[in-house]
Amino acid sequence: MKSARCFLAWVVFGACVVAQAEPVVVPMLGPRYKQTRERIEVLFRYRNGDLPPLDTSVNLFRIAPHSSAPPELPQTKVEEPAPPDEMILKLAVATLKAGTVTARGRSYLVINKKQYEEGDFIPTLVRGKTVRLLLKRVSQNTATLSYNGVEMVASF
């Protein structure tokens, strides 16, 4: 019987507390909070429901049934004009990392541990194509290179 009285006392106490409690006041939230809630709503709007119908004008992987595919235009292949020999020679020389060596009274041009002497061809890559430069003269600090008759003196 004592437990019933305790229970009854707790019920009456709880009812009094609930009756005297003030209503909950929700504070005004700032515009940043409102903006965040709107973004969340836009992102998760369709998470539990049906998705909206697909719009064929927006879907890039479908062709709308009422429209026809645009006619294909004939493609003409336009070739780039070949750069002048002087430009190719400058680009090829710019790729060389070389030095000169004098041994047995002769001067050599050394590129990647390989020695080149006057009259040798030096292969280089320019724009994905192999270009062969002719080594005309080698002095102590310079080398004269030639490509299709165009010469250039490079110092190393």
Accessible surface in RSA format (square Angstrom, percent):
REM  Atomic radii and reference values for relative SASA: ProtOr
REM  Chains: A
REM  Algorithm: Lee & Richards
REM  Probe-radius: 1.40
REM  Slices: 20
REM RES _ NUM      All-atoms   Total-Side   Main-Chain    Non-polar    All polar
REM                ABS   REL    ABS   REL    ABS   REL    ABS   REL    ABS   REL
RES MET A   1   173.94  90.1 129.40  85.6  44.54 106.1 106.82  90.8  67.12  88.9
RES LYS A   2   162.31  79.2 159.06  97.6   3.25   7.7 102.28  92.1  60.03  63.9
RES SER A   3    89.16  75.3  77.31 103.2  11.85  27.3  54.26 115.5  34.89  48.9
RES ALA A   4    60.82  55.9  50.36  77.7  10.45  23.8  57.74  81.3   3.07   8.1
RES ARG A   5   159.37  66.9 153.68  78.3   5.70  13.6  63.74  87.1  95.64  58.0
RES CYS A   6    68.69  52.0  65.03  72.5   3.66   8.6  17.17  43.5  51.52  55.6
RES PHE A   7   141.58  70.8 137.37  85.1   4.21  10.9 141.30  85.7   0.28   0.8
RES LEU A   8   111.88  62.3 111.88  80.0   0.00   0.0 111.88  78.6   0.00   0.0
RES ALA A   9    60.15  55.3  49.22  76.0  10.92  24.8  56.65  79.8   3.50   9.3
RES TRP A  10   172.62  69.3 165.68  80.2   6.94  16.3 141.84  75.6  30.78  49.9
RES VAL A  11    75.96  50.0  67.17  60.8   8.79  21.2  74.20  64.5   1.75   4.8
RES VAL A  12    83.78  55.1  81.78  74.0   2.01   4.8  83.78  72.8   0.00   0.0
RES PHE A  13   119.98  60.0 115.81  71.7   4.17  10.8 119.92  72.7   0.06   0.2
RES GLY A  14    30.25  37.3   0.00   N/A  30.25  37.3  30.24  83.0   0.01   0.0
RES ALA A  15    61.72  56.8  48.06  74.2  13.66  31.1  56.16  79.1   5.56  14.7
RES CYS A  16    63.31  47.9  59.20  66.0   4.12   9.7  18.18  46.1  45.13  48.7
RES VAL A  17    74.78  49.2  71.71  64.9   3.07   7.4  73.69  64.0   1.08   2.9
RES VAL A  18   115.81  76.2 104.89  95.0  10.92  26.3 106.59  92.6   9.22  25.0
RES ALA A  19    86.39  79.4  47.31  73.0  39.08  88.9  58.88  82.9  27.51  72.9
RES GLN A  20   150.07  83.9 122.86  89.8  27.20  64.8  43.23  92.0 106.83  81.0
RES ALA A  21    65.74  60.4  38.82  59.9  26.92  61.2  48.69  68.6  17.05  45.2
RES GLU A  22   150.27  86.3 130.17  98.5  20.10  47.9  46.57  90.1 103.70  84.7
RES PRO A  23   116.35  84.8  97.73  89.1  18.61  67.7 109.72  90.6   6.62  41.2
RES VAL A  24   140.58  92.5 109.33  99.0  31.24  75.3 115.24 100.1  25.34  68.7
RES VAL A  25   126.07  83.0 102.59  92.9  23.47  56.6 106.01  92.1  20.06  54.4
RES VAL A  26   114.72  75.5  95.21  86.2  19.51  47.0  96.34  83.7  18.38  49.8
RES PRO A  27    94.05  68.5  83.26  75.9  10.80  39.2  91.86  75.8   2.20  13.7
RES MET A  28   184.60  95.6 156.05 103.3  28.55  68.0 123.03 104.6  61.57  81.6
RES LEU A  29    95.93  53.4  71.00  50.8  24.93  62.7  72.79  51.1  23.14  62.3
RES GLY A  30    36.98  45.6   0.00   N/A  36.98  45.6  26.77  73.5  10.21  22.9
RES PRO A  31   117.91  85.9 109.08  99.4   8.83  32.1 113.79  93.9   4.12  25.6
RES ARG A  32   165.87  69.6 162.94  83.1   2.92   7.0  72.22  98.7  93.64  56.8
RES TYR A  33   106.93  49.9 100.97  57.4   5.97  15.5  73.04  54.9  33.89  41.8
RES LYS A  34   133.61  65.2 130.91  80.3   2.69   6.4  76.53  68.9  57.08  60.8
RES GLN A  35    69.16  38.7  67.55  49.4   1.61   3.8  24.90  53.0  44.26  33.6
RES THR A  36    60.56  43.1  59.27  60.1   1.29   3.1  45.63  61.3  14.93  22.6
RES ARG A  37   123.47  51.8 120.07  61.2   3.40   8.1  26.05  35.6  97.42  59.0
RES GLU A  38    93.47  53.7  89.59  67.8   3.88   9.2  42.79  82.8  50.68  41.4
RES ARG A  39   137.72  57.8 134.68  68.7   3.05   7.3  52.00  71.1  85.72  52.0
RES ILE A  40    65.33  37.2  65.33  48.7   0.00   0.0  65.33  47.0   0.00   0.0
RES GLU A  41   102.93  59.1 101.51  76.8   1.42   3.4  44.14  85.4  58.79  48.0
RES VAL A  42    93.07  61.2  81.54  73.8  11.52  27.8  81.54  70.9  11.52  31.3
RES LEU A  43   136.50  76.0 106.95  76.5  29.55  74.3 108.89  76.5  27.61  74.3
RES PHE A  44   101.91  51.0  97.82  60.6   4.09  10.6  99.02  60.0   2.89   8.3
RES ARG A  45   121.43  51.0  97.40  49.7  24.02  57.2  34.07  46.6  87.36  52.9
RES TYR A  46    86.35  40.3  76.82  43.7   9.53  24.8  57.11  42.9  29.24  36.0
RES ARG A  47   159.94  67.2 119.54  60.9  40.40  96.2  53.96  73.7 105.98  64.2
RES ASN A  48   137.07  94.5  97.72  94.4  39.35  94.8  38.94  93.7  98.13  94.8
RES GLY A  49    52.00  64.1   0.00   N/A  52.00  64.1  33.90  93.0  18.10  40.5
RES ASP A  50   135.05  94.6 115.41 114.9  19.64  46.4  35.66  83.9  99.39  99.1
RES LEU A  51   134.83  75.1 113.32  81.1  21.52  54.1 113.33  79.6  21.50  57.9
RES PRO A  52    64.66  47.1  51.68  47.1  12.98  47.2  58.40  48.2   6.26  38.9
RES PRO A  53   128.28  93.5 102.58  93.5  25.70  93.4 114.01  94.1  14.27  88.7
RES LEU A  54   120.60  67.2  94.41  67.5  26.20  65.9  96.13  67.5  24.48  65.9
RES ASP A  55    80.77  56.6  70.25  69.9  10.52  24.9  29.99  70.6  50.78  50.6
RES THR A  56    45.76  32.5  38.66  39.2   7.10  16.9  24.50  32.9  21.27  32.2
RES SER A  57    92.67  78.3  57.53  76.8  35.14  81.0  54.77 116.6  37.90  53.1
RES VAL A  58   109.11  71.8  96.68  87.5  12.43  30.0 101.23  88.0   7.88  21.4
RES ASN A  59    40.66  28.0  30.59  29.6  10.07  24.3  13.14  31.6  27.52  26.6
RES LEU A  60   159.71  88.9 126.38  90.4  33.33  83.8 130.18  91.4  29.53  79.5
RES PHE A  61   192.66  96.4 158.07  97.9  34.60  90.0 165.46 100.3  27.20  77.9
RES ARG A  62   129.21  54.3 113.11  57.7  16.10  38.3  36.31  49.6  92.89  56.3
RES ILE A  63   127.37  72.5 102.44  76.3  24.93  60.1 105.60  76.0  21.77  59.1
RES ALA A  64    16.03  14.7  11.54  17.8   4.50  10.2  11.54  16.2   4.50  11.9
RES PRO A  65   127.05  92.6  88.12  80.3  38.93 141.5  99.87  82.5  27.18 168.9
RES HIS A  66   161.98  88.5 120.88  84.0  41.10 105.1  96.53  99.5  65.45  76.2
RES SER A  67    54.70  46.2  38.67  51.6  16.02  36.9  37.01  78.8  17.69  24.8
RES SER A  68   102.11  86.3  75.58 100.9  26.53  61.1  49.58 105.6  52.53  73.6
RES ALA A  69    64.98  59.7  44.56  68.8  20.42  46.4  46.11  64.9  18.87  50.0
RES PRO A  70   111.01  80.9  96.68  88.1  14.33  52.1 102.33  84.5   8.67  53.9
RES PRO A  71   118.26  86.2  98.05  89.4  20.21  73.5 108.65  89.7   9.61  59.7
RES GLU A  72   170.15  97.7 138.14 104.5  32.01  76.2  57.27 110.8 112.88  92.2
RES LEU A  73   145.68  81.1 132.29  94.6  13.39  33.7 132.62  93.1  13.06  35.2
RES PRO A  74   121.22  88.3  95.59  87.1  25.63  93.2 106.98  88.3  14.24  88.5
RES GLN A  75   177.31  99.2 140.57 102.7  36.75  87.5  48.36 102.9 128.95  97.8
RES THR A  76   116.18  82.6  92.54  93.8  23.64  56.3  73.85  99.2  42.33  64.0
RES LYS A  77   189.48  92.4 153.93  94.5  35.54  84.6 103.06  92.8  86.42  92.1
RES VAL A  78   130.82  86.1 102.28  92.6  28.54  68.8 106.07  92.2  24.75  67.1
RES GLU A  79   143.29  82.3 120.38  91.1  22.90  54.5  40.74  78.8 102.55  83.7
RES GLU A  80   153.55  88.2 129.20  97.7  24.36  58.0  52.21 101.0 101.34  82.7
RES PRO A  81   119.46  87.1  99.88  91.0  19.58  71.2 110.94  91.6   8.52  53.0
RES ALA A  82    89.70  82.5  60.68  93.6  29.02  66.0  65.46  92.2  24.23  64.2
RES PRO A  83    36.24  26.4  26.83  24.5   9.41  34.2  32.30  26.7   3.94  24.5
RES PRO A  84    88.19  64.3  76.95  70.1  11.24  40.9  88.19  72.8   0.00   0.0
RES ASP A  85    48.96  34.3  43.87  43.7   5.09  12.0   5.00  11.8  43.96  43.8
RES GLU A  86    96.70  55.5  95.36  72.1   1.34   3.2  25.16  48.7  71.55  58.4
RES MET A  87    73.70  38.2  70.77  46.8   2.92   7.0  52.27  44.4  21.43  28.4
RES ILE A  88    23.92  13.6  23.92  17.8   0.00   0.0  23.92  17.2   0.00   0.0
RES LEU A  89     1.76   1.0   1.76   1.3   0.00   0.0   1.76   1.2   0.00   0.0
RES LYS A  90   111.89  54.6 107.42  65.9   4.47  10.6  60.98  54.9  50.92  54.2
RES LEU A  91    64.98  36.2  63.51  45.4   1.46   3.7  63.92  44.9   1.05   2.8
RES ALA A  92     0.00   0.0   0.00   0.0   0.00   0.0   0.00   0.0   0.00   0.0
RES VAL A  93    15.32  10.1  11.85  10.7   3.47   8.4  11.85  10.3   3.47   9.4
RES ALA A  94    77.28  71.1  45.11  69.6  32.17  73.2  56.86  80.1  20.42  54.1
RES THR A  95    70.89  50.4  49.51  50.2  21.37  50.9  52.94  71.1  17.95  27.1
RES LEU A  96    19.85  11.1   6.16   4.4  13.69  34.4   7.12   5.0  12.73  34.3
RES LYS A  97   164.47  80.2 145.40  89.2  19.07  45.4 119.40 107.5  45.07  48.0
RES ALA A  98    26.67  24.5   0.00   0.0  26.67  60.7   4.87   6.9  21.80  57.8
RES GLY A  99    28.52  35.2   0.00   N/A  28.52  35.2  26.16  71.8   2.35   5.3
RES THR A 100    35.63  25.3   8.83   8.9  26.81  63.9   1.37   1.8  34.27  51.8
RES VAL A 101    64.16  42.2  58.78  53.2   5.38  13.0  64.16  55.7   0.00   0.0
RES THR A 102    88.69  63.1  59.15  60.0  29.54  70.4  47.97  64.4  40.71  61.5
RES ALA A 103    32.55  29.9  25.76  39.8   6.78  15.4  32.55  45.8   0.00   0.0
RES ARG A 104   205.66  86.3 158.68  80.9  46.98 111.9  91.57 125.2 114.09  69.1
RES GLY A 105    77.30  95.3   0.00   N/A  77.30  95.3  37.06 101.7  40.24  90.1
RES ARG A 106   123.35  51.8 118.60  60.5   4.75  11.3  43.22  59.1  80.13  48.6
RES SER A 107    29.33  24.8  17.64  23.5  11.69  26.9   2.73   5.8  26.61  37.3
RES TYR A 108    19.29   9.0  19.29  11.0   0.00   0.0  10.09   7.6   9.20  11.3
RES LEU A 109     0.00   0.0   0.00   0.0   0.00   0.0   0.00   0.0   0.00   0.0
RES VAL A 110    34.65  22.8  32.03  29.0   2.62   6.3  32.03  27.8   2.62   7.1
RES ILE A 111    15.01   8.5  13.79  10.3   1.22   2.9  13.79   9.9   1.22   3.3
RES ASN A 112   133.41  92.0 103.13  99.7  30.29  72.9  34.69  83.5  98.73  95.4
RES LYS A 113   203.14  99.1 166.19 102.0  36.95  88.0 115.30 103.8  87.84  93.6
RES LYS A 114   120.15  58.6 116.87  71.7   3.28   7.8  72.10  64.9  48.04  51.2
RES GLN A 115    98.41  55.0  77.75  56.8  20.66  49.2  21.48  45.7  76.93  58.3
RES TYR A 116    19.15   8.9  19.09  10.9   0.06   0.2   6.02   4.5  13.13  16.2
RES GLU A 117    58.41  33.5  57.92  43.8   0.49   1.2   9.67  18.7  48.73  39.8
RES GLU A 118    87.66  50.3  69.36  52.5  18.30  43.6  16.21  31.4  71.44  58.3
RES GLY A 119    49.39  60.9   0.00   N/A  49.39  60.9  30.09  82.6  19.31  43.2
RES ASP A 120    50.00  35.0  46.66  46.4   3.34   7.9  10.41  24.5  39.59  39.5
RES PHE A 121    99.60  49.8  85.22  52.8  14.37  37.4  85.22  51.7  14.37  41.1
RES ILE A 122     1.58   0.9   1.58   1.2   0.00   0.0   1.58   1.1   0.00   0.0
RES PRO A 123    78.59  57.3  61.95  56.5  16.64  60.5  62.21  51.4  16.38 101.8
RES THR A 124    12.27   8.7   3.92   4.0   8.35  19.9  12.17  16.3   0.09   0.1
RES LEU A 125   116.33  64.8 102.26  73.2  14.07  35.4 102.35  71.9  13.98  37.6
RES VAL A 126    12.90   8.5   6.48   5.9   6.42  15.5  10.02   8.7   2.88   7.8
RES ARG A 127   151.74  63.7 108.01  55.1  43.74 104.1  71.02  97.1  80.73  48.9
RES GLY A 128    67.99  83.8   0.00   N/A  67.99  83.8  31.73  87.1  36.26  81.2
RES LYS A 129   153.86  75.1 149.87  92.0   4.00   9.5  96.81  87.1  57.05  60.8
RES THR A 130    96.81  68.9  66.99  67.9  29.82  71.1  37.81  50.8  59.00  89.2
RES VAL A 131    12.24   8.1   9.44   8.5   2.80   6.7  12.24  10.6   0.00   0.0
RES ARG A 132   138.12  58.0 126.52  64.5  11.60  27.6  45.90  62.7  92.21  55.9
RES LEU A 133     0.00   0.0   0.00   0.0   0.00   0.0   0.00   0.0   0.00   0.0
RES LEU A 134    50.12  27.9  50.07  35.8   0.05   0.1  50.07  35.2   0.05   0.1
RES LEU A 135     0.00   0.0   0.00   0.0   0.00   0.0   0.00   0.0   0.00   0.0
RES LYS A 136    73.93  36.1  59.23  36.3  14.70  35.0  27.69  24.9  46.24  49.3
RES ARG A 137   134.15  56.3 133.84  68.2   0.30   0.7  57.50  78.6  76.64  46.4
RES VAL A 138    13.59   8.9   0.12   0.1  13.47  32.5   0.34   0.3  13.25  35.9
RES SER A 139    54.88  46.4  48.89  65.3   5.99  13.8  48.81 103.9   6.08   8.5
RES GLN A 140   139.23  77.9 131.33  96.0   7.90  18.8  35.39  75.3 103.84  78.8
RES ASN A 141    93.03  64.2  90.94  87.9   2.09   5.0  18.38  44.2  74.65  72.2
RES THR A 142    45.99  32.7  45.99  46.6   0.00   0.0  30.31  40.7  15.68  23.7
RES ALA A 143     1.07   1.0   0.00   0.0   1.07   2.4   1.07   1.5   0.00   0.0
RES THR A 144     9.75   6.9   9.75   9.9   0.00   0.0   0.66   0.9   9.09  13.7
RES LEU A 145     0.02   0.0   0.02   0.0   0.00   0.0   0.02   0.0   0.00   0.0
RES SER A 146     6.87   5.8   5.62   7.5   1.24   2.9   0.00   0.0   6.87   9.6
RES TYR A 147    41.13  19.2  38.51  21.9   2.63   6.8  14.99  11.3  26.14  32.2
RES ASN A 148   102.01  70.3  62.95  60.8  39.07  94.1  22.49  54.1  79.53  76.9
RES GLY A 149    69.83  86.1   0.00   N/A  69.83  86.1  35.91  98.6  33.92  76.0
RES VAL A 150    44.52  29.3  40.43  36.6   4.08   9.8  44.52  38.7   0.00   0.0
RES GLU A 151    83.43  47.9  55.97  42.3  27.46  65.4  22.14  42.8  61.29  50.0
RES MET A 152    58.62  30.4  52.59  34.8   6.03  14.4  57.79  49.1   0.83   1.1
RES VAL A 153    98.32  64.7  73.88  66.9  24.44  58.9  73.88  64.2  24.44  66.3
RES ALA A 154     8.97   8.3   4.70   7.3   4.27   9.7   8.97  12.6   0.00   0.0
RES SER A 155    88.65  74.9  62.10  82.9  26.55  61.2  27.13  57.8  61.52  86.2
RES PHE A 156    68.93  34.5  14.12   8.7  54.80 142.6  47.84  29.0  21.09  60.4
END  Absolute sums over single chains surface
CHAIN  1 A    13851.2      11273.6       2577.6       8547.5       5303.6
END  Absolute sums over all chains
TOTAL         13851.2      11273.6       2577.6       8547.5       5303.6
